[in-house]
C-alpha cells in the first residue's frame, strides 16, 4: 500500500482540510482587524454608528430633513 493511497483514505484528511481552511479564515480576519485600526479609525467608527442608527429609520430621517429644510425656507 502506498503512502498517497493511505493518506487519501485516512479519516483525518477531511479534518486537516477543515482546520487548514479555518486557520486561513482566522488569519484573514486578524489581518483585516489590524488593518482597520488605521489613521481614521475614530471617524470611521462614528460614521458606521450614524449609518447604523439612521438606516432603519431612513424614511423618518428623510422626512425630518425635509421638514427642517421647509422650515428654513419659510423663515427666509
Biopython code that builds the backbone (N, CA, C, O; Angstrom):
import numpy as np
from Bio.PDB.StructureBuilder import StructureBuilder

atoms = [
    (1, "UNK", "N", (0.840, -1.163, 0.000)),
    (1, "UNK", "CA", (0.000, 0.000, 0.000)),
    (1, "UNK", "C", (0.893, 1.237, 0.000)),
    (1, "UNK", "O", (1.816, 1.326, 0.810)),
    (2, "UNK", "N", (0.637, 2.192, -0.893)),
    (2, "UNK", "CA", (1.467, 3.389, -0.976)),
    (2, "UNK", "C", (1.008, 4.412, 0.063)),
    (2, "UNK", "O", (-0.113, 4.335, 0.566)),
    (3, "UNK", "N", (1.879, 5.366, 0.381)),
    (3, "UNK", "CA", (1.528, 6.377, 1.389)),
    (3, "UNK", "C", (0.475, 7.331, 0.862)),
    (3, "UNK", "O", (-0.348, 7.815, 1.638)),
    (4, "UNK", "N", (0.474, 7.624, -0.456)),
    (4, "UNK", "CA", (-0.538, 8.513, -1.028)),
    (4, "UNK", "C", (-1.923, 7.885, -0.888)),
    (4, "UNK", "O", (-2.895, 8.567, -0.566)),
    (5, "UNK", "N", (-2.002, 6.561, -1.136)),
    (5, "UNK", "CA", (-3.278, 5.878, -1.023)),
    (5, "UNK", "C", (-3.726, 5.822, 0.439)),
    (5, "UNK", "O", (-4.913, 5.957, 0.735)),
    (6, "UNK", "N", (-2.787, 5.625, 1.332)),
    (6, "UNK", "CA", (-3.110, 5.552, 2.756)),
    (6, "UNK", "C", (-3.607, 6.912, 3.262)),
    (6, "UNK", "O", (-4.566, 6.971, 4.031)),
    (7, "UNK", "N", (-2.956, 8.011, 2.831)),
    (7, "UNK", "CA", (-3.371, 9.337, 3.286)),
    (7, "UNK", "C", (-4.718, 9.730, 2.696)),
    (7, "UNK", "O", (-5.512, 10.395, 3.361)),
    (8, "UNK", "N", (-4.984, 9.329, 1.459)),
    (8, "UNK", "CA", (-6.248, 9.678, 0.827)),
    (8, "UNK", "C", (-7.415, 8.979, 1.526)),
    (8, "UNK", "O", (-8.509, 9.534, 1.628)),
    (9, "UNK", "N", (-7.176, 7.772, 2.001)),
    (9, "UNK", "CA", (-8.237, 7.038, 2.675)),
    (9, "UNK", "C", (-8.297, 7.311, 4.160)),
    (9, "UNK", "O", (-9.133, 6.736, 4.857)),
    (10, "UNK", "N", (-7.438, 8.165, 4.658)),
    (10, "UNK", "CA", (-7.391, 8.459, 6.083)),
    (10, "UNK", "C", (-8.645, 9.225, 6.509)),
    (10, "UNK", "O", (-9.080, 10.132, 5.800)),
    (11, "UNK", "N", (-9.227, 8.878, 7.645)),
    (11, "UNK", "CA", (-10.404, 9.605, 8.122)),
    (11, "UNK", "C", (-10.057, 11.021, 8.579)),
    (11, "UNK", "O", (-10.953, 11.847, 8.758)),
    (12, "UNK", "N", (-8.775, 11.310, 8.768)),
    (12, "UNK", "CA", (-8.363, 12.622, 9.248)),
    (12, "UNK", "C", (-8.076, 13.601, 8.116)),
    (12, "UNK", "O", (-7.801, 14.770, 8.389)),
    (13, "UNK", "N", (-8.130, 13.170, 6.853)),
    (13, "UNK", "CA", (-7.808, 14.073, 5.752)),
    (13, "UNK", "C", (-8.833, 15.210, 5.665)),
    (13, "UNK", "O", (-8.455, 16.350, 5.394)),
    (14, "UNK", "N", (-10.096, 14.930, 5.885)),
    (14, "UNK", "CA", (-11.127, 15.979, 5.872)),
    (14, "UNK", "C", (-10.966, 16.934, 7.028)),
    (14, "UNK", "O", (-11.196, 18.135, 6.883)),
    (15, "UNK", "N", (-10.574, 16.412, 8.179)),
    (15, "UNK", "CA", (-10.360, 17.256, 9.355)),
    (15, "UNK", "C", (-9.189, 18.181, 9.124)),
    (15, "UNK", "O", (-9.255, 19.357, 9.484)),
    (16, "UNK", "N", (-8.108, 17.678, 8.527)),
    (16, "UNK", "CA", (-6.941, 18.510, 8.251)),
    (16, "UNK", "C", (-7.298, 19.645, 7.297)),
    (16, "UNK", "O", (-6.840, 20.773, 7.480)),
    (17, "UNK", "N", (-8.113, 19.359, 6.280)),
    (17, "UNK", "CA", (-8.531, 20.406, 5.354)),
    (17, "UNK", "C", (-9.408, 21.433, 6.065)),
    (17, "UNK", "O", (-9.286, 22.632, 5.815)),
    (18, "UNK", "N", (-10.281, 20.974, 6.939)),
    (18, "UNK", "CA", (-11.156, 21.884, 7.680)),
    (18, "UNK", "C", (-10.334, 22.803, 8.585)),
    (18, "UNK", "O", (-10.565, 24.012, 8.616)),
    (19, "UNK", "N", (-9.391, 22.242, 9.312)),
    (19, "UNK", "CA", (-8.559, 23.031, 10.220)),
    (19, "UNK", "C", (-7.719, 24.013, 9.423)),
    (19, "UNK", "O", (-7.542, 25.158, 9.838)),
    (20, "UNK", "N", (-7.202, 23.577, 8.283)),
    (20, "UNK", "CA", (-6.397, 24.456, 7.451)),
    (20, "UNK", "C", (-7.227, 25.627, 6.934)),
    (20, "UNK", "O", (-6.767, 26.768, 6.973)),
    (21, "UNK", "N", (-8.438, 25.367, 6.453)),
    (21, "UNK", "CA", (-9.275, 26.455, 5.949)),
    (21, "UNK", "C", (-9.738, 27.353, 7.101)),
    (21, "UNK", "O", (-9.844, 28.568, 6.932)),
    (22, "UNK", "N", (-10.008, 26.773, 8.251)),
    (22, "UNK", "CA", (-10.407, 27.548, 9.413)),
    (22, "UNK", "C", (-9.266, 28.462, 9.862)),
    (22, "UNK", "O", (-9.494, 29.617, 10.221)),
    (23, "UNK", "N", (-8.050, 27.943, 9.841)),
    (23, "UNK", "CA", (-6.883, 28.725, 10.228)),
    (23, "UNK", "C", (-6.658, 29.869, 9.248)),
    (23, "UNK", "O", (-6.341, 30.981, 9.669)),
    (24, "UNK", "N", (-6.814, 29.622, 7.963)),
    (24, "UNK", "CA", (-6.612, 30.692, 6.983)),
    (24, "UNK", "C", (-7.703, 31.752, 7.111)),
    (24, "UNK", "O", (-7.425, 32.935, 6.918)),
    (25, "UNK", "N", (-8.933, 31.361, 7.430)),
    (25, "UNK", "CA", (-10.000, 32.336, 7.641)),
    (25, "UNK", "C", (-9.713, 33.192, 8.876)),
    (25, "UNK", "O", (-9.941, 34.401, 8.863)),
    (26, "UNK", "N", (-9.219, 32.568, 9.928)),
    (26, "UNK", "CA", (-8.868, 33.313, 11.137)),
    (26, "UNK", "C", (-7.728, 34.282, 10.857)),
    (26, "UNK", "O", (-7.768, 35.428, 11.305)),
    (27, "UNK", "N", (-6.716, 33.839, 10.123)),
    (27, "UNK", "CA", (-5.590, 34.707, 9.785)),
    (27, "UNK", "C", (-6.057, 35.891, 8.947)),
    (27, "UNK", "O", (-5.598, 37.015, 9.152)),
    (28, "UNK", "N", (-6.963, 35.650, 8.008)),
    (28, "UNK", "CA", (-7.503, 36.718, 7.176)),
    (28, "UNK", "C", (-8.288, 37.720, 8.028)),
    (28, "UNK", "O", (-8.171, 38.931, 7.836)),
    (29, "UNK", "N", (-9.079, 37.214, 8.962)),
    (29, "UNK", "CA", (-9.860, 38.080, 9.853)),
    (29, "UNK", "C", (-8.932, 38.932, 10.729)),
    (29, "UNK", "O", (-9.158, 40.131, 10.889)),
    (30, "UNK", "N", (-7.915, 38.325, 11.282)),
    (30, "UNK", "CA", (-6.984, 39.064, 12.143)),
    (30, "UNK", "C", (-6.259, 40.146, 11.351)),
    (30, "UNK", "O", (-6.029, 41.242, 11.863)),
    (31, "UNK", "N", (-5.898, 39.844, 10.099)),
    (31, "UNK", "CA", (-5.234, 40.835, 9.254)),
    (31, "UNK", "C", (-6.180, 42.002, 8.960)),
    (31, "UNK", "O", (-5.764, 43.160, 8.991)),
    (32, "UNK", "N", (-7.443, 41.704, 8.677)),
    (32, "UNK", "CA", (-8.425, 42.758, 8.410)),
    (32, "UNK", "C", (-8.641, 43.626, 9.650)),
    (32, "UNK", "O", (-8.773, 44.845, 9.535)),
    (33, "UNK", "N", (-8.677, 43.017, 10.816)),
    (33, "UNK", "CA", (-8.845, 43.783, 12.061)),
    (33, "UNK", "C", (-7.655, 44.705, 12.304)),
    (33, "UNK", "O", (-7.828, 45.858, 12.698)),
    (34, "UNK", "N", (-6.461, 44.200, 12.072)),
    (34, "UNK", "CA", (-5.260, 45.003, 12.277)),
    (34, "UNK", "C", (-5.234, 46.173, 11.292)),
    (34, "UNK", "O", (-4.872, 47.291, 11.660)),
    (35, "UNK", "N", (-5.617, 45.913, 10.050)),
    (35, "UNK", "CA", (-5.603, 46.946, 9.019)),
    (35, "UNK", "C", (-6.679, 47.995, 9.285)),
    (35, "UNK", "O", (-6.488, 49.168, 8.965)),
    (36, "UNK", "N", (-7.803, 47.589, 9.863)),
    (36, "UNK", "CA", (-8.917, 48.517, 10.061)),
    (36, "UNK", "C", (-8.640, 49.543, 11.156)),
    (36, "UNK", "O", (-9.286, 50.591, 11.189)),
    (37, "UNK", "N", (-7.710, 49.270, 12.036)),
    (37, "UNK", "CA", (-7.422, 50.221, 13.112)),
    (37, "UNK", "C", (-6.343, 51.194, 12.664)),
    (37, "UNK", "O", (-5.294, 51.327, 13.295)),
    (38, "UNK", "N", (-6.626, 51.861, 11.574)),
    (38, "UNK", "CA", (-5.671, 52.793, 10.987)),
    (38, "UNK", "C", (-5.867, 54.207, 11.481)),
    (38, "UNK", "O", (-6.320, 54.452, 12.599)),
    (39, "UNK", "N", (-5.507, 55.132, 10.603)),
    (39, "UNK", "CA", (-5.455, 56.537, 10.919)),
    (39, "UNK", "C", (-6.831, 57.145, 11.206)),
    (39, "UNK", "O", (-6.968, 57.967, 12.111)),
    (40, "UNK", "N", (-7.831, 56.751, 10.453)),
    (40, "UNK", "CA", (-9.161, 57.344, 10.581)),
    (40, "UNK", "C", (-10.134, 56.406, 11.289)),
    (40, "UNK", "O", (-11.322, 56.385, 10.965)),
    (41, "UNK", "N", (-9.643, 55.636, 12.245)),
    (41, "UNK", "CA", (-10.477, 54.646, 12.922)),
    (41, "UNK", "C", (-11.644, 55.297, 13.647)),
    (41, "UNK", "O", (-12.774, 54.825, 13.531)),
    (42, "UNK", "N", (-11.399, 56.366, 14.389)),
    (42, "UNK", "CA", (-12.457, 57.019, 15.168)),
    (42, "UNK", "C", (-13.518, 57.619, 14.239)),
    (42, "UNK", "O", (-14.713, 57.502, 14.508)),
    (43, "UNK", "N", (-13.088, 58.256, 13.155)),
    (43, "UNK", "CA", (-14.036, 58.825, 12.202)),
    (43, "UNK", "C", (-14.865, 57.724, 11.554)),
    (43, "UNK", "O", (-16.082, 57.854, 11.428)),
    (44, "UNK", "N", (-14.211, 56.640, 11.142)),
    (44, "UNK", "CA", (-14.916, 55.526, 10.516)),
    (44, "UNK", "C", (-15.908, 54.894, 11.491)),
    (44, "UNK", "O", (-17.019, 54.539, 11.098)),
    (45, "UNK", "N", (-15.520, 54.752, 12.743)),
    (45, "UNK", "CA", (-16.418, 54.190, 13.753)),
    (45, "UNK", "C", (-17.641, 55.071, 13.959)),
    (45, "UNK", "O", (-18.760, 54.571, 14.070)),
    (46, "UNK", "N", (-17.429, 56.378, 14.011)),
    (46, "UNK", "CA", (-18.538, 57.308, 14.199)),
    (46, "UNK", "C", (-19.487, 57.262, 13.010)),
    (46, "UNK", "O", (-20.705, 57.247, 13.183)),
    (47, "UNK", "N", (-18.928, 57.240, 11.801)),
    (47, "UNK", "CA", (-19.773, 57.182, 10.605)),
    (47, "UNK", "C", (-20.550, 55.868, 10.536)),
    (47, "UNK", "O", (-21.709, 55.859, 10.123)),
    (48, "UNK", "N", (-19.926, 54.763, 10.934)),
    (48, "UNK", "CA", (-20.635, 53.484, 10.955)),
    (48, "UNK", "C", (-21.766, 53.501, 11.986)),
    (48, "UNK", "O", (-22.829, 52.929, 11.748)),
    (49, "UNK", "N", (-21.542, 54.146, 13.119)),
    (49, "UNK", "CA", (-22.578, 54.256, 14.141)),
    (49, "UNK", "C", (-23.758, 55.067, 13.625)),
    (49, "UNK", "O", (-24.911, 54.670, 13.789)),
    (50, "UNK", "N", (-23.465, 56.210, 12.998)),
    (50, "UNK", "CA", (-24.527, 57.063, 12.465)),
    (50, "UNK", "C", (-25.293, 56.329, 11.365)),
    (50, "UNK", "O", (-26.521, 56.401, 11.304)),
    (51, "UNK", "N", (-24.569, 55.627, 10.500)),
    (51, "UNK", "CA", (-25.216, 54.863, 9.430)),
    (51, "UNK", "C", (-26.100, 53.768, 10.024)),
    (51, "UNK", "O", (-27.227, 53.570, 9.570)),
    (52, "UNK", "N", (-25.605, 53.064, 11.025)),
    (52, "UNK", "CA", (-26.382, 52.008, 11.664)),
    (52, "UNK", "C", (-27.606, 52.537, 12.377)),
    (52, "UNK", "O", (-28.620, 51.844, 12.464)),
    (53, "UNK", "N", (-27.531, 53.747, 12.887)),
    (53, "UNK", "CA", (-28.666, 54.340, 13.580)),
    (53, "UNK", "C", (-29.697, 54.872, 12.586)),
    (53, "UNK", "O", (-30.899, 54.702, 12.792)),
    (54, "UNK", "N", (-29.238, 55.513, 11.510)),
    (54, "UNK", "CA", (-30.149, 56.165, 10.577)),
    (54, "UNK", "C", (-30.733, 55.200, 9.543)),
    (54, "UNK", "O", (-31.832, 55.441, 9.043)),
    (55, "UNK", "N", (-30.034, 54.122, 9.213)),
    (55, "UNK", "CA", (-30.505, 53.207, 8.163)),
    (55, "UNK", "C", (-31.896, 52.637, 8.419)),
    (55, "UNK", "O", (-32.736, 52.687, 7.521)),
    (56, "UNK", "N", (-32.176, 52.098, 9.602)),
    (56, "UNK", "CA", (-33.522, 51.556, 9.805)),
    (56, "UNK", "C", (-34.603, 52.634, 9.814)),
    (56, "UNK", "O", (-35.785, 52.342, 9.635)),
    (57, "UNK", "N", (-34.193, 53.852, 10.020)),
    (57, "UNK", "CA", (-35.146, 54.960, 10.114)),
    (57, "UNK", "C", (-35.002, 55.905, 8.924)),
    (57, "UNK", "O", (-35.154, 57.117, 9.077)),
    (58, "UNK", "N", (-34.712, 55.364, 7.741)),
    (58, "UNK", "CA", (-34.388, 56.201, 6.586)),
    (58, "UNK", "C", (-35.559, 57.093, 6.181)),
    (58, "UNK", "O", (-35.342, 58.248, 5.814)),
    (59, "UNK", "N", (-36.775, 56.598, 6.238)),
    (59, "UNK", "CA", (-37.933, 57.407, 5.853)),
    (59, "UNK", "C", (-38.139, 58.531, 6.869)),
    (59, "UNK", "O", (-38.395, 59.675, 6.493)),
    (60, "UNK", "N", (-38.028, 58.205, 8.136)),
    (60, "UNK", "CA", (-38.189, 59.215, 9.187)),
    (60, "UNK", "C", (-37.090, 60.264, 9.096)),
    (60, "UNK", "O", (-37.349, 61.457, 9.250)),
    (61, "UNK", "N", (-35.852, 59.814, 8.842)),
    (61, "UNK", "CA", (-34.721, 60.733, 8.726)),
    (61, "UNK", "C", (-34.918, 61.665, 7.536)),
    (61, "UNK", "O", (-34.691, 62.870, 7.649)),
    (62, "UNK", "N", (-35.337, 61.119, 6.400)),
    (62, "UNK", "CA", (-35.570, 61.950, 5.214)),
    (62, "UNK", "C", (-36.695, 62.945, 5.467)),
    (62, "UNK", "O", (-36.600, 64.102, 5.056)),
    (63, "UNK", "N", (-37.755, 62.511, 6.137)),
    (63, "UNK", "CA", (-38.860, 63.411, 6.444)),
    (63, "UNK", "C", (-38.415, 64.520, 7.392)),
    (63, "UNK", "O", (-38.837, 65.667, 7.245)),
    (64, "UNK", "N", (-37.579, 64.193, 8.349)),
    (64, "UNK", "CA", (-37.064, 65.189, 9.288)),
    (64, "UNK", "C", (-36.223, 66.237, 8.564)),
    (64, "UNK", "O", (-36.372, 67.434, 8.808)),
    (65, "UNK", "N", (-35.333, 65.782, 7.667)),
    (65, "UNK", "CA", (-34.510, 66.727, 6.899)),
    (65, "UNK", "C", (-35.384, 67.588, 5.989)),
    (65, "UNK", "O", (-35.127, 68.783, 5.842)),
    (66, "UNK", "N", (-36.408, 67.003, 5.378)),
    (66, "UNK", "CA", (-37.314, 67.772, 4.511)),
    (66, "UNK", "C", (-38.072, 68.817, 5.326)),
    (66, "UNK", "O", (-38.225, 69.957, 4.887)),
    (67, "UNK", "N", (-38.544, 68.432, 6.508)),
    (67, "UNK", "CA", (-39.271, 69.372, 7.363)),
    (67, "UNK", "C", (-38.362, 70.517, 7.813)),
    (67, "UNK", "O", (-38.782, 71.673, 7.848)),
    (68, "UNK", "N", (-37.130, 70.191, 8.152)),
    (68, "UNK", "CA", (-36.190, 71.241, 8.560)),
    (68, "UNK", "C", (-35.880, 72.169, 7.389)),
    (68, "UNK", "O", (-35.775, 73.383, 7.561)),
    (69, "UNK", "N", (-35.733, 71.592, 6.202)),
    (69, "UNK", "CA", (-35.474, 72.404, 5.014)),
    (69, "UNK", "C", (-36.629, 73.322, 4.689)),
    (69, "UNK", "O", (-36.425, 74.491, 4.360)),
    (70, "UNK", "N", (-37.856, 72.797, 4.781)),
    (70, "UNK", "CA", (-39.028, 73.627, 4.534)),
    (70, "UNK", "C", (-39.180, 74.706, 5.602)),
    (70, "UNK", "O", (-39.607, 75.824, 5.314)),
    (71, "UNK", "N", (-38.831, 74.364, 6.817)),
    (71, "UNK", "CA", (-38.877, 75.354, 7.909)),
    (71, "UNK", "C", (-37.888, 76.483, 7.679)),
    (71, "UNK", "O", (-38.190, 77.647, 7.942)),
    (72, "UNK", "N", (-36.707, 76.136, 7.187)),
    (72, "UNK", "CA", (-35.706, 77.184, 6.895)),
    (72, "UNK", "C", (-36.145, 78.052, 5.719)),
    (72, "UNK", "O", (-35.909, 79.260, 5.709)),
    (73, "UNK", "N", (-36.789, 77.426, 4.720)),
    (73, "UNK", "CA", (-37.284, 78.204, 3.579)),
    (73, "UNK", "C", (-38.409, 79.150, 4.005)),
    (73, "UNK", "O", (-38.525, 80.258, 3.481)),
    (74, "UNK", "N", (-39.225, 78.716, 4.944)),
    (74, "UNK", "CA", (-40.329, 79.545, 5.420)),
    (74, "UNK", "C", (-39.803, 80.752, 6.199)),
    (74, "UNK", "O", (-40.404, 81.826, 6.171)),
    (75, "UNK", "N", (-38.685, 80.569, 6.888)),
    (75, "UNK", "CA", (-38.120, 81.677, 7.665)),
    (75, "UNK", "C", (-37.398, 82.679, 6.777)),
    (75, "UNK", "O", (-37.244, 83.841, 7.151)),
    (76, "UNK", "N", (-36.960, 82.244, 5.616)),
    (76, "UNK", "CA", (-36.184, 83.143, 4.738)),
    (76, "UNK", "C", (-37.011, 84.089, 3.976)),
    (76, "UNK", "O", (-36.481, 84.892, 3.207)),
]
sb = StructureBuilder()
sb.init_structure("model")
sb.init_model(0)
sb.init_chain("A")
sb.init_seg("    ")
for serial, (resi, resn, name, xyz) in enumerate(atoms, 1):
    if name == "N":
        sb.init_residue(resn, " ", resi, " ")
    sb.init_atom(name, np.array(xyz, "f"), 0.0, 1.0, " ", f" {name:<3s}", serial, name[0])
structure = sb.get_structure()
